[in-house]
């Protein structure tokens, strides 16, 4: 885990921001996100909004963000639909027919790349592209199954099993792809995160030289950043739990962690590791057999450290010990507390 004396907004030139679970959840902004992103811009950091959700156009997403108090232009939005269309355009002739299983975001992305979206297997498509749409129905899936069984390429904009909502996790594009995979016995090519196609598309469009990937998913955002050699920040406002983070395999381990996007405006403390122990802030984590013990170095939290940051310090120390001592493929280690302060923190993280 990296340390940074400078705020991340001062260290990196462009933030590649995932949307669902990072900037907003459903129709509402994550608490504090509009103010944080405004301050990041004021410090000179450019923002690019990157989403595996292919249902909406960049223009529609920019309007939504602006309505939430986050001023954004369509040129600052990169979708998995655009990455999929780019992938197909490099392999198909101009004007080629592509069967769309998805929404308007996919249709516009294909047209942007001079490809012809069609809605029926009877329109002689030479490829199938599938992206998330809450309105995707059996009839569209049936058209896809017919076309896929002809042996033409099948591209999925992403394989995310879920999408976050205010009501909880809902079926994502990966779940809908699984239905066609089960029906046809064919596995699609996925071009969204974590495939490098997505982040390369974003870096190309943004012109980033020192990009920082910011996301809430280990299996898409963080793994995708690792695949293209970008540093990454995991925020805990979305789907990844501390339990999943502690059990993360090497290519899914973020460089930085933060409670939410406020981590862009902060320095990130170092984690001092020695043997089977690690210290961050006032917290000490120590590996003993298959258990990690957490203890507080002082009875009180320093006055200049917020409650959220104090908890993240504890999680940083736990991560370093867990990642150092874990065997490949091992589950999240058990955690125990050595004092009342540690008990409270572990309970808040869902580890106690």
PyMOL commands that set and color helices and strands:
alter all, ss='L'
color gray80, all
select helices_A, chain A and resi 8-11+33-42+58-67+74-76+80-89+104-112+121-123+138-148+173-184+196-206+218-228+242-246+250-252+261-265+307-325+340-348
alter helices_A, ss='H'
color red, helices_A
select strands_A, chain A and resi 14-18+24-25+28-29+46-51+77-79+97-101+116-118+127-130+153-156+162-163+170-171+189-190+211-215+231-235+256-258+272-274+277-280+283-288+291-296+334-337
alter strands_A, ss='S'
color yellow, strands_A
deselect
rebuild
show_as cartoon
